[in-house]
Amino acid sequence: MDLWTANEREFRVYVEEHHWDDIDPEVPLLKPSAAEVRIGALILDLVARNKAGGLTLVEFKVKASKDTLAQLLLYPRAFEKALRAAGCPEVPKLRVVLVSPFIDRGVVELAGKIQPPHPIHIRLCVPDGDQRIKLMSPNEPGVPEQHCWEQSEVAGRSSQVGWDKDGGLLIRGQRLVAV
């Protein structure tokens, strides 16, 4: 699997076929599953029952995206609403998993700090030998930096935000004065 050129559907199919048990090792998924489930304007990449008796919603990303965290929060909410609208008497416990070869360290940090109604689990796909990948937590030792990085890192990069010695906020070198 070439993580650098795959589209999202190819990536999802590959992971389903070769790494099904690694998608959520804490609460393994059961087959069959449903792919590309539409709820209003949203499309959930994968919905599967899990061994705990609940449902797992899996979002696959092939590129680092700034809207990923919003999707991980919105999808279970939409799924719950759809089940209630369909007359489901009790919504099963939901888990949310992101599977991606690339992730912003800020998303990992925020997913751990916020307390959403449904925990967010992240599985990072990294190369593991010749044309193979492995799924791992982005917090595990040995995660390659090119797969998990901080987009807001300013050390060695440009930033338009500064602070002068008098305690003033600078934007593009100009003091931002409160009106």
ROBA-960990 format. One line per 10 residues: number of its first residue (from 1); their letters; for each residue x, y, z of N, C-alpha, C. Coordinates in steps of 0.02 Angstrom, whole numbers, plus 32768, in hexadecimal, padded with zeros to 4 digits. Each point is the difference from the previous one (the first is absolute). Layout:
NUM) a) X,Y,Z,X,Y,Z,X,Y,Z | ...
% end
This chain:
1) mdlwtanere) 802B,7FC5,8000,7FD5,803B,8000,802C,803D,8000 | 7FF9,802A,7FCF,8026,803F,7FFC,7FD7,8036,8023 | 8013,8010,803D,7FDB,8031,8028,8001,8046,7FE1 | 802F,800C,7FD4,8008,8043,7FE4,7FD3,800C,7FC5 | 7FE6,7FCB,7FE0,7FD9,800A,7FC3,7FB9,7FE3,8004 | 7FEF,7FDA,8033,7FBE,7FE0,8005,7FC9,8034,800A | 7FC6,7FF2,7FE2,7FC6,802B,8010,7FDD,7FE1,803D | 7FCF,8024,801B,7FE1,7FEB,803F,7FDD,7FBC,7FFA | 7FDE,7FF4,7FCA,7FDD,7FC0,7FF7,8031,7FC6,7FFB | 8035,8008,7FD9,8034,7FCC,7FFA,801F,7FF2,8045
11) frvyveehhw) 800D,8035,8024,801E,7FFA,8042,7FD2,7FDA,802F | 7FC0,8012,8001,7FCF,7FDE,802B,7FFD,7FB6,7FEF | 7FF9,7FF0,7FC1,7FFB,7FBA,7FEA,803F,7FDA,8014 | 803A,801D,7FF6,803F,7FDF,8012,8002,7FF1,804B | 7FF0,8032,8029,8002,7FF6,8048,7FCD,7FCC,8015 | 7FC4,8002,7FE4,7FCD,7FCE,8010,8019,7FB9,7FEF | 801E,7FF9,7FC6,8016,7FBD,7FE9,803E,7FE6,8025 | 802E,802D,8013,8040,7FEA,801B,800B,800F,804A | 7FD9,802D,801C,800D,8015,8046,7FBF,8006,8028 | 7FCE,7FD8,7FEF,7FBE,8005,8022,8008,7FFD,804C
21) ddidpevpll) 8025,7FD1,8019,8006,7FF7,8048,8029,8037,8022 | 8024,8028,7FD9,8029,8036,801C,7FDD,8043,8001 | 7FC4,8004,7FE1,7FDD,8041,7FFE,7FF0,8017,8046 | 7FE6,7FD4,802A,7FF2,8012,8045,8011,7FC4,802D | 8040,7FF8,8011,8014,7FC6,8027,7FE1,7FFE,8046 | 7FED,803A,801B,7FE1,8002,8043,7FBB,7FDF,7FFF | 7FD8,800E,7FCD,7FBE,7FE4,7FF9,7FFA,7FEA,7FB7 | 8014,7FC2,7FF0,8002,7FE9,7FBB,7FBD,8005,7FDC | 8005,800B,7FBF,7FC5,8007,7FD5,7FE9,7FBC,7FE8 | 7FBF,7FFB,7FF4,7FE2,7FC4,7FE5,7FEC,800D,7FB8
31) kpsaaevrig) 7FFD,7FCA,7FD8,7FE7,8005,7FBC,7FBA,7FE3,7FFE | 7FD4,8016,7FD4,800C,802E,7FC9,8000,8048,8018 | 8016,802C,7FD5,8001,8048,800F,7FDD,8024,7FC6 | 7FF5,8040,8008,7FE2,8029,7FCB,802E,803A,7FF1 | 800F,800B,7FC1,802D,8036,7FEB,7FD8,8038,7FE0 | 801A,803D,8008,7FE4,803C,7FE1,7FB5,8007,800F | 7FF2,8007,8041,7FBB,8006,8019,7FED,8049,8002 | 7FCD,8013,7FDA,7FEB,8046,7FFC,7FCD,8010,8037 | 800D,8038,8021,7FD0,801C,8030,7FFD,804A,7FF1 | 7FCA,8015,7FDF,7FFA,8045,7FEA,8038,800F,7FCF
41) alildlvarn) 8026,8035,800E,8038,8014,7FD5,8041,7FDD,8013 | 7FFF,7FD8,8035,803C,7FDF,8018,8005,7FB9,7FE4 | 803D,7FE8,7FF7,800B,7FBB,7FEB,8032,7FE1,8030 | 7FE8,7FCE,8025,802B,7FDB,802F,8024,7FCA,7FD8 | 8042,7FFE,8006,8028,7FD2,7FD8,7FF1,7FB7,800F | 7FF8,7FEF,8041,7FF4,7FBA,8011,7FDA,7FFD,8042 | 7FCE,7FD4,8001,7FDA,7FF2,803D,8003,7FB5,800C | 8014,7FEC,803C,8005,7FB9,8010,7FEA,7FF3,8048 | 7FE2,7FC7,800B,7FF3,7FEA,8044,8044,7FEE,801F | 8003,8005,8042,803E,7FEC,8021,7FF3,7FCB,8035
51) kaggltlvef) 8034,7FE1,8018,7FFA,7FC8,802F,7FE4,8014,8044 | 7FFC,8040,800E,7FE2,8017,803F,7FB5,8009,7FF9 | 7FE5,7FF2,7FC5,7FB8,8006,7FF6,7FEA,8045,7FE7 | 802F,802C,7FF4,7FF0,8042,7FE7,8011,8006,7FB6 | 8005,803E,7FEB,8012,800F,7FBB,803F,802B,7FFE | 8028,7FF4,7FCD,803C,8028,7FF6,7FF9,8025,7FBD | 800A,8041,8003,8000,802A,7FC4,8049,800E,7FEF | 8014,7FEF,7FC3,8046,8008,7FED,8005,8033,7FC8 | 802B,8031,800A,800E,8033,7FCD,8046,7FF2,7FE5 | 8006,7FFD,7FBF,8040,7FF6,7FDF,8015,8041,7FDF
61) kvkaskdtla) 803F,8013,8009,801C,803B,7FE0,8041,7FED,7FDF | 800B,8016,7FC3,8040,7FF4,7FE0,802D,803D,8002 | 7FE4,8039,8010,8026,803E,8006,7FF1,8021,8043 | 802F,8024,801A,7FF4,8026,803D,7FCD,8036,7FEF | 7FCB,8002,8027,7FCA,802F,7FF2,7FEF,8026,8040 | 7FF4,8040,7FF8,7FF0,802A,803A,7FB9,7FF4,801A | 7FD5,7FE0,7FD8,7FBB,7FF5,8017,7FF7,7FBB,801F | 8034,7FDA,8007,7FFC,7FBB,801A,7FDF,7FFE,8045 | 8016,802A,802E,7FE5,7FFF,8044,7FB5,8010,7FFF | 7FEC,802E,7FD7,7FB8,8010,7FFB,7FD9,7FC3,7FE8
71) qlllyprafe) 801A,7FDC,7FCF,7FDE,7FC3,7FE9,7FFA,7FCD,8037 | 8035,7FF7,8027,8000,7FCE,8035,7FCE,8011,8037 | 7FF0,8040,8007,7FCD,8015,8030,7FBA,7FFF,7FE2 | 7FF9,8013,7FC2,7FBE,8004,7FE0,7FE3,7FBD,7FEC | 8028,7FD2,7FE9,7FE6,7FC1,7FE6,7FD9,7FD7,8033 | 801A,7FF7,803D,7FD7,7FDA,8030,7FC0,8024,8014 | 8003,8041,8002,7FC3,8028,800F,7FCC,7FF4,7FC9 | 8016,8004,7FC2,7FD2,7FF5,7FC8,7FE5,7FB8,8000 | 802B,7FD1,8010,7FEA,7FBA,8002,7FCC,7FF5,8035 | 800A,801D,803C,7FCF,7FFB,8035,7FBD,801F,7FEB
81) kalraagcpe) 8004,803B,7FE2,7FC2,8021,7FE9,7FDB,7FD6,7FCD | 8025,7FE1,7FD2,7FE1,7FD6,7FCD,7FDF,7FC3,801F | 8020,7FE1,8031,7FE3,7FC6,8021,7FC0,8014,8025 | 8003,8038,8023,7FC4,8018,8025,7FC7,8010,7FD0 | 8011,8020,7FC8,7FCC,8011,7FCE,7FE2,7FC1,7FE1 | 8027,7FCA,7FFE,7FE8,7FC1,7FE4,7FD9,7FD7,8033 | 7FFB,8019,803E,7FDA,7FDE,8034,8027,7FD0,802B | 8041,8004,7FFF,802A,7FD4,8029,7FF3,800F,804A | 7FEA,7FCE,8028,7FEF,800E,8046,803C,800F,802C | 8039,7FE2,7FF0,803D,800D,8027,803C,8000,7FD1
91) vpklrvvlvs) 8022,8039,7FFD,803A,8007,7FD4,8039,7FD7,801D | 801E,7FD4,7FD7,803A,7FD9,8019,803A,802F,8011 | 802B,7FE8,802B,803C,8026,8012,802B,8008,7FC1 | 8016,803D,7FF3,8026,800F,7FC4,8049,800C,8011 | 802B,7FE8,7FD4,8047,800F,8002,8012,8022,7FBE | 8032,802B,8002,8016,8023,7FC4,804A,7FF3,7FF7 | 8013,7FEB,7FC3,8046,7FF2,7FF1,8014,8025,7FC0 | 8038,8021,8003,801E,801F,7FC4,803A,7FD4,7FEB | 8003,7FEF,7FBF,8038,7FDA,7FE5,801E,802B,7FC9 | 8040,8012,8008,8020,802D,7FD1,804C,7FF7,8001
101) pfidrgvvel) 8020,8009,7FC6,8048,7FFE,8000,8020,8041,801A | 7FD8,8034,8006,801A,8041,8015,7FD1,8020,8033 | 801D,801E,8033,7FD6,8021,8032,8027,803B,801E | 7FDC,8034,800E,801C,803A,8022,8003,7FF0,804B | 8039,800B,801E,8008,7FF3,8048,7FCC,8026,8028 | 7FEA,803A,7FE8,7FCC,8026,8023,7FBE,7FDB,8003 | 7FEE,7FDC,7FCB,7FC2,7FD9,8000,8006,7FC8,8033 | 803A,7FE0,8003,800B,7FCA,8031,7FF9,801C,8046 | 801F,8039,800D,7FFE,801F,8042,7FB8,8014,8013 | 7FDE,8021,7FD3,7FBC,8017,800F,7FCF,7FC5,8008
111) agkiqpphpi) 8008,7FCD,7FD8,7FD4,7FC5,8006,8008,7FE0,8045 | 803B,8006,801D,800C,7FE5,8043,7FE9,802F,8037 | 7FFF,8041,7FF3,7FEE,8031,8034,7FB5,800C,8005 | 7FDF,8006,7FC7,7FB8,800D,8002,7FDE,7FC0,8017 | 7FC5,8007,801A,7FDC,7FC5,8016,7FBF,7FFA,7FD9 | 8006,7FE9,7FC1,7FC4,7FF9,7FD7,7FD5,7FC8,801B | 7FC0,7FFF,7FED,7FD5,7FCA,8018,8016,7FBB,7FE9 | 8027,7FFE,7FCA,801A,7FC1,7FE5,804B,8007,7FFA | 8026,7FD7,8023,804A,8005,7FFC,8019,7FFA,7FB9 | 8034,8025,7FF2,8020,8000,7FBE,8041,7FD9,8005
121) hirlcvpdgd) 8007,7FCE,7FD5,803C,7FD7,7FFD,8021,800C,7FBD | 8041,8006,8000,8025,800F,7FC3,8031,7FC7,7FF1 | 7FFE,7FE8,7FC2,802D,7FCC,7FE9,8027,801D,7FC6 | 8041,8003,8008,802C,801C,7FCE,801E,7FC8,7FD6 | 7FFD,8007,7FBF,801D,7FCF,7FD1,8046,8016,7FEE | 8030,7FD6,800D,8045,8010,7FF0,8020,7FC7,7FD9 | 8031,800F,7FD7,8022,7FCB,7FD9,801E,7FCB,802F | 7FFC,7FC2,7FEA,801C,7FC8,8026,801F,7FCF,7FCF | 8038,8013,7FE4,8021,7FD4,7FD0,7FEA,800F,7FB8 | 8010,7FD4,7FD4,7FF4,8009,7FB9,7FB5,7FFF,7FF0
131) qriklmspne) 7FE4,8039,7FEE,7FBA,8008,7FEC,7FCE,7FE8,8034 | 8013,7FFF,8040,7FD2,7FEC,8035,7FF8,803B,8030 | 7FC9,7FFF,8024,7FF5,8032,8034,7FEE,7FDE,8041 | 8003,8026,8036,7FE7,7FE8,8040,7FD7,8039,801E | 7FCF,7FEF,8029,7FD8,8031,8022,8018,8005,8048 | 8008,803D,8017,8018,800B,8044,7FE2,8040,801C | 8003,8007,8041,7FEA,803D,801F,8034,8037,7FF1 | 7FE9,803E,7FF4,8030,8035,7FF4,802A,8011,803E | 7FED,7FE4,803A,8026,800D,803D,8033,7FC9,800F | 8002,7FCC,7FD5,8031,7FCB,800B,8046,8019,7FED
141) pgvpeqhcwe) 8033,7FE6,8022,8044,8012,7FEC,800F,7FE7,7FB9 | 8028,8026,7FDD,8015,7FEB,7FBD,7FD3,8018,7FC8 | 7FCE,802A,800E,7FD6,801A,7FCB,802A,8030,7FD6 | 8005,7FF4,7FBE,8029,802C,7FD6,7FE5,8048,7FFF | 802E,802F,8007,7FED,8047,8003,7FD9,8017,7FC3 | 800E,7FE4,7FC5,7FDD,8016,7FC4,7FB8,7FE8,7FFE | 7FEC,7FD5,8030,7FBB,7FE8,8004,7FD9,8021,8038 | 8022,801C,8031,7FDF,8021,8039,8029,803D,8013 | 7FE8,803A,7FEF,8025,803E,800B,7FD2,8037,8018 | 801D,8036,8013,7FDC,8039,801B,7FFE,8036,7FCA
151) qsevagrssq) 7FC6,800B,7FE1,7FFB,8033,7FCB,800A,8046,801C | 7FF1,800A,8040,8007,8043,801D,8046,800C,801D | 802E,7FD2,7FF6,8044,8008,8019,801F,803E,7FE1 | 801D,802B,8029,801D,803D,7FE6,804C,8000,8004 | 801E,7FD2,8025,8049,7FFD,8003,801C,7FEF,7FBB | 8026,802E,7FE5,801E,7FF5,7FBE,7FD0,800E,7FC6 | 7FC4,8017,800F,7FD0,800F,7FCB,7FE8,8048,800A | 7FE1,801A,7FCD,7FE7,8044,8004,7FC0,8004,8029 | 7FF7,8038,8021,7FC3,800D,8026,7FF3,804B,7FFC | 7FC1,8011,7FF8,7FEE,8047,7FFD,7FE9,801B,8044
161) vgwdkdggll) 8009,7FD8,8034,7FEC,8014,8043,803F,800C,8029 | 8000,8037,8024,8039,8010,802B,7FEA,8025,803F | 8031,800F,802A,7FF3,8023,803E,803B,802D,800D | 7FF4,8040,800B,8038,802D,800C,800F,8005,804B | 8039,801F,800F,8018,8002,8046,7FD1,8028,802E | 7FD5,8029,7FE4,7FD1,8026,8028,7FBE,7FDB,800A | 7FFF,7FC0,7FEC,7FC4,7FD8,800B,7FCA,800B,7FCB | 8015,8016,7FC6,7FCE,800D,7FCC,7FFE,7FC8,7FCB | 7FC5,7FF1,7FEC,7FF5,7FCF,7FCC,8014,801C,7FBD | 8028,7FDB,7FDA,8015,8015,7FBE,7FE4,7FCE,7FCD
171) irgqrlvav) 7FE2,801B,7FCB,7FE9,7FD8,7FC8,8024,801B,7FC3 | 8026,7FD6,7FDD,8029,8015,7FC7,802D,803B,8012 | 8019,8002,803E,802D,8034,8016,7FDE,8040,8017 | 7FBF,8004,7FF9,7FDB,803B,8014,7FDA,7FF2,8042 | 8002,8032,802C,7FDD,7FF9,8040,7FB5,7FFF,7FF4 | 7FDF,7FCF,801E,7FB7,7FFB,7FFC,7FE4,8021,803E | 7FE2,8039,7FF7,7FE8,8029,8037,7FB5,7FF5,8009 | 7FEB,7FF7,803F,7FB8,7FF8,800E,7FDC,8042,7FF4 | 7FC6,7FFB,7FE3,7FD9,803C,7FF0,7FCF,800D,8037
% end
